[in-house]
Every structure is written in structure tokens, then in C-alpha cells.
Amino acid sequence: MAQSEGDASLSRQKKGFTVPASPFNAVKVDLALLIIVGGVLWLIHDRLVEDPFGQFLLLAGYGAAAMGWIVIKTRRVAKRLAASADEHGLKNGEK
């Protein structure tokens, strides 16, 4: 039985360069969202707080909170990767 051209393309592997999914993709998405929200906050901070020092505190507080969130999330992923590597008997990311 002959395969159609479409069926043959489904069964063979794609040629070219592929990159495996990164375990840090969730951190990258969070970072992108935090940057977007930070940009919006920067655009409207003068409408939220009138005092220049209060504006500074608002933006600095958001920056510190965003930084803390990214650091915590990154450490969780790194710890999970290290535990997985230990479980599989790998050292320093060896495959």
C-alpha cells in the first residue's frame, strides 16, 4: 500500500536544528510579564502617587518585589534540576 506524500512527512523526523525545552521557560514567562507590568506602572505612576518620593518608593518597591520573585522562582527550578540530576546519578549537568 502506497503512502501519500502527507503521510510520509509525518513519519520522518524534521531536518534542521532543534532546541530542547528549557526548564527555565516558566521563569522567562514570569520575567516577561513582570517587565510589561513594570512598564505600565512606570507610565501611570504619576497618576497613582503625586509625591515624587512616593513615586520613587512605588517603582523601587515594585522592582525589588519583582527581583525577589524571579530569584525565588529561579532557585526553585535550579534546586529541582539539581535534585533530578542527583536522582539520575549525573554530576554537573552531564548527560
N, CA, C and O of each residue as an XYZ file, in Angstrom:
380
protein
N       0.846     -1.164      0.000
C       0.000      0.000      0.000
C       0.896      1.233      0.000
O       1.800      1.347      0.828
N       0.656      2.124     -0.893
C       1.467      3.339     -1.046
C       0.986      4.402     -0.068
O      -0.211      4.579      0.157
N       1.956      5.100      0.501
C       1.627      6.198      1.407
C       1.532      7.486      0.616
O       2.275      7.708     -0.339
N       0.618      8.315      1.026
C       0.535      9.615      0.381
C       1.703     10.470      0.847
O       2.364     10.151      1.836
N       1.948     11.540      0.140
C       3.072     12.423      0.467
C       2.916     13.033      1.856
O       3.911     13.228      2.554
N       1.704     13.333      2.264
C       1.456     13.911      3.578
C       1.763     12.926      4.689
O       2.292     13.312      5.732
N       1.434     11.637      4.476
C       1.724     10.622      5.488
C       3.220     10.423      5.672
O       3.694     10.241      6.793
N       3.954     10.459      4.580
C       5.399     10.263      4.661
C       6.055     11.389      5.449
O       7.018     11.153      6.178
N       5.550     12.599      5.311
C       6.162     13.716      6.019
C       5.907     13.635      7.517
O       6.669     14.179      8.316
N       4.813     12.943      7.895
C       4.517     12.811      9.313
C       5.420     11.782      9.986
O       5.731     11.912     11.170
N       5.839     10.775      9.250
C       6.601      9.695      9.859
C       8.098      9.987      9.949
O       8.786      9.380     10.770
N       8.607     10.878      9.149
C      10.042     11.161      9.219
C      10.296     12.333     10.160
O       9.437     13.186     10.388
N      11.500     12.335     10.691
C      11.847     13.395     11.614
C      12.202     14.658     10.847
O      12.670     14.612      9.710
N      11.969     15.770     11.491
C      12.273     17.055     10.871
C      13.777     17.229     10.746
O      14.536     16.863     11.644
N      14.186     17.779      9.649
C      15.593     18.108      9.474
C      15.818     19.508     10.005
O      14.915     20.345      9.994
N      17.006     19.746     10.461
C      17.337     21.082     10.940
C      17.692     21.074     12.409
O      17.777     20.028     13.053
N      17.893     22.246     12.904
C      18.347     22.449     14.277
C      17.156     22.577     15.202
O      16.259     23.384     14.957
N      17.138     21.792     16.257
C      16.072     21.907     17.257
C      16.701     22.118     18.625
O      17.819     21.675     18.884
N      15.977     22.790     19.485
C      16.446     23.075     20.835
C      15.459     22.450     21.808
O      14.254     22.676     21.693
N      15.948     21.668     22.763
C      15.024     21.093     23.742
C      14.429     22.184     24.634
O      15.031     23.237     24.840
N      13.252     21.910     25.148
C      12.584     22.876     26.019
C      13.407     23.106     27.279
O      13.941     22.165     27.866
N      13.502     24.354     27.682
C      14.269     24.712     28.871
C      13.393     24.596     30.112
O      12.219     24.965     30.073
N      13.941     24.089     31.208
C      13.161     24.072     32.444
C      12.935     25.483     32.994
O      12.107     25.669     33.886
N      13.651     26.463     32.479
C      13.513     27.844     32.933
C      12.485     28.634     32.113
O      12.391     29.853     32.264
N      11.721     27.970     31.257
C      10.729     28.684     30.445
C       9.683     29.388     31.306
O       9.244     30.485     30.961
N       9.277     28.784     32.410
C       8.292     29.430     33.296
C       8.871     30.710     33.896
O       8.154     31.696     34.071
N      10.164     30.697     34.210
C      10.812     31.894     34.748
C      10.863     32.981     33.677
O      10.668     34.160     33.970
N      11.122     32.581     32.448
C      11.176     33.551     31.344
C       9.817     34.211     31.122
O       9.742     35.413     30.869
N       8.752     33.431     31.216
C       7.399     33.983     31.058
C       7.099     34.956     32.193
O       6.576     36.046     31.962
N       7.430     34.561     33.417
C       7.225     35.468     34.554
C       8.002     36.765     34.380
O       7.480     37.847     34.648
N       9.250     36.656     33.929
C      10.063     37.852     33.713
C       9.434     38.764     32.664
O       9.390     39.981     32.845
N       8.953     38.188     31.578
C       8.307     38.997     30.539
C       7.078     39.717     31.086
O       6.872     40.899     30.811
N       6.265     39.005     31.858
C       5.071     39.633     32.439
C       5.437     40.729     33.434
O       4.805     41.785     33.457
N       6.451     40.481     34.250
C       6.870     41.499     35.212
C       7.423     42.741     34.511
O       7.206     43.859     34.976
N       8.119     42.557     33.419
C       8.628     43.707     32.658
C       7.477     44.505     32.055
O       7.492     45.735     32.081
N       6.487     43.815     31.516
C       5.334     44.509     30.926
C       4.569     45.277     31.999
O       4.229     46.444     31.805
N       4.300     44.630     33.123
C       3.581     45.305     34.212
C       4.408     46.470     34.738
O       3.858     47.530     35.039
N       5.720     46.289     34.853
C       6.590     47.372     35.297
C       6.562     48.555     34.342
O       6.574     49.708     34.774
N       6.525     48.274     33.051
C       6.429     49.350     32.062
C       5.126     50.116     32.176
O       5.108     51.344     32.100
N       4.039     49.386     32.358
C       2.734     50.042     32.534
C       2.729     50.854     33.820
O       2.222     51.976     33.846
N       3.284     50.299     34.875
C       3.362     51.029     36.145
C       4.191     52.304     35.997
O       3.838     53.350     36.542
N       5.280     52.209     35.265
C       6.127     53.388     35.028
C       5.357     54.473     34.263
O       5.530     55.665     34.518
N       4.502     54.041     33.319
C       3.731     55.021     32.545
C       2.648     55.711     33.382
O       2.312     56.868     33.128
N       2.105     55.008     34.374
C       0.982     55.584     35.124
C       1.332     55.942     36.568
O       0.444     56.337     37.324
N       2.592     55.817     36.973
C       2.935     56.042     38.382
C       2.636     57.465     38.843
O       2.330     57.680     40.016
N       2.720     58.433     37.943
C       2.443     59.816     38.352
C       0.957     60.052     38.606
O       0.594     61.001     39.300
N       0.100     59.202     38.055
C      -1.343     59.309     38.314
C      -1.727     58.601     39.609
O      -2.748     58.921     40.219
N      -0.910     57.644     40.024
C      -1.207     56.884     41.241
C      -0.719     57.597     42.494
O      -1.399     57.590     43.520
N       0.453     58.208     42.414
C       1.060     58.878     43.565
C       1.561     60.246     43.107
O       2.273     60.342     42.107
N       1.198     61.298     43.827
C       1.593     62.649     43.422
C       2.989     63.028     43.887
O       3.719     63.707     43.165
N       3.364     62.600     45.077
C       4.647     62.958     45.663
C       5.792     62.265     44.918
O       5.744     61.050     44.728
N       6.824     63.010     44.491
C       7.945     62.376     43.773
C       8.647     61.280     44.582
O       9.059     60.264     44.023
N       8.783     61.484     45.889
C       9.401     60.452     46.711
C       8.512     59.209     46.783
O       9.006     58.081     46.789
N       7.207     59.426     46.838
C       6.265     58.307     46.835
C       6.307     57.542     45.519
O       6.203     56.316     45.502
N       6.461     58.278     44.407
C       6.597     57.624     43.106
C       7.846     56.757     43.070
O       7.828     55.627     42.583
N       8.949     57.324     43.608
C      10.194     56.565     43.664
C      10.011     55.296     44.495
O      10.435     54.214     44.088
N       9.379     55.433     45.660
C       9.160     54.269     46.509
C       8.280     53.228     45.827
O       8.530     52.029     45.952
N       7.259     53.670     45.112
C       6.379     52.753     44.385
C       7.160     51.954     43.351
O       7.066     50.728     43.312
N       7.931     52.647     42.513
C       8.682     51.971     41.461
C       9.813     51.109     42.032
O      10.056     50.002     41.552
N      10.499     51.620     43.055
C      11.574     50.847     43.675
C      11.019     49.613     44.383
O      11.615     48.537     44.331
N       9.892     49.773     45.034
C       9.257     48.632     45.699
C       8.827     47.565     44.710
O       9.014     46.372     44.947
N       8.247     48.003     43.596
C       7.853     47.038     42.568
C       9.084     46.323     42.005
O       9.071     45.106     41.814
N      10.135     47.080     41.745
C      11.361     46.474     41.222
C      11.953     45.461     42.173
O      12.384     44.387     41.753
N      11.979     45.796     43.468
C      12.526     44.879     44.464
C      11.657     43.625     44.589
O      12.178     42.514     44.689
N      10.341     43.802     44.584
C       9.440     42.651     44.672
C       9.572     41.759     43.436
O       9.594     40.534     43.553
N       9.660     42.372     42.254
C       9.813     41.596     41.023
C      11.137     40.834     41.030
O      11.188     39.668     40.639
N      12.206     41.494     41.476
C      13.510     40.844     41.551
C      13.461     39.657     42.511
O      13.974     38.581     42.206
N      12.848     39.861     43.660
C      12.731     38.780     44.634
C      11.966     37.593     44.083
O      12.352     36.444     44.298
N      10.880     37.868     43.370
C      10.077     36.790     42.777
C      10.899     35.995     41.756
O      10.853     34.765     41.751
N      11.639     36.679     40.908
C      12.448     35.995     39.893
C      13.561     35.176     40.550
O      13.833     34.052     40.129
N      14.197     35.727     41.569
C      15.268     34.992     42.260
C      14.708     33.733     42.917
O      15.298     32.659     42.797
N      13.585     33.854     43.605
C      12.980     32.698     44.280
C      12.583     31.632     43.265
O      12.865     30.449     43.456
N      11.934     32.052     42.195
C      11.480     31.097     41.177
C      12.669     30.409     40.504
O      12.624     29.205     40.249
N      13.726     31.162     40.215
C      14.906     30.589     39.577
C      15.583     29.589     40.508
O      16.017     28.526     40.065
N      15.675     29.918     41.785
C      16.289     28.999     42.748
C      15.491     27.713     42.873
O      16.072     26.636     43.004
N      14.158     27.811     42.835
C      13.318     26.607     42.891
C      13.586     25.692     41.702
O      13.735     24.481     41.862
N      13.645     26.280     40.508
C      13.889     25.480     39.306
C      15.282     24.864     39.359
O      15.453     23.689     39.032
N      16.271     25.642     39.766
C      17.642     25.129     39.848
C      17.739     24.006     40.876
O      18.424     23.009     40.644
N      17.059     24.160     42.006
C      17.072     23.118     43.034
C      16.412     21.848     42.515
O      16.892     20.745     42.778
N      15.304     21.999     41.774
C      14.618     20.846     41.199
C      15.503     20.136     40.173
O      15.523     18.907     40.113
N      16.234     20.910     39.368
C      17.148     20.318     38.392
C      18.290     19.579     39.078
O      18.682     18.495     38.646
N      18.822     20.164     40.145
C      19.910     19.514     40.877
C      19.428     18.219     41.509
O      20.144     17.218     41.489
N      18.228     18.223     42.069
C      17.676     17.012     42.674
C      17.443     15.940     41.612
O      17.686     14.757     41.851
N      16.976     16.354     40.456
C      16.753     15.409     39.363
C      18.067     14.828     38.869
O      18.148     13.638     38.563
N      19.097     15.664     38.789
C      20.406     15.189     38.349
C      20.988     14.218     39.367
O      21.578     13.205     38.992
N      20.828     14.519     40.647
C      21.306     13.615     41.685
C      20.569     12.280     41.637
O      21.165     11.221     41.837
N      19.283     12.345     41.372
C      18.458     11.137     41.306
C      18.896     10.229     40.156
O      18.836      9.004     40.263
N      19.331     10.836     39.073
C      19.763     10.068     37.909
C      21.267      9.808     37.902
O      21.788      9.239     36.943
N      21.966     10.214     38.951
C      23.387      9.943     39.068
C      24.243     10.810     38.185
O      25.356     10.414     37.839
N      23.768     11.979     37.804
C      24.528     12.880     36.946
C      25.273     13.894     37.798
O      24.802     14.285     38.866
N      26.420     14.310     37.330
C      27.211     15.327     38.035
C      27.398     16.537     37.141
O      27.769     16.394     35.976
N      27.150     17.713     37.663
C      27.403     18.978     36.969
C      26.760     19.035     35.591
O      27.366     19.537     34.644
N      25.539     18.526     35.469
C      24.810     18.641     34.207
C      25.247     17.689     33.122
O      24.862     17.877     31.968
N      26.041     16.665     33.436
C      26.464     15.704     32.418
C      25.276     14.883     31.959
O      24.320     14.686     32.708
N      25.338     14.409     30.734
C      24.260     13.564     30.200
C      24.742     12.174     29.971
O      23.975     11.320     29.524
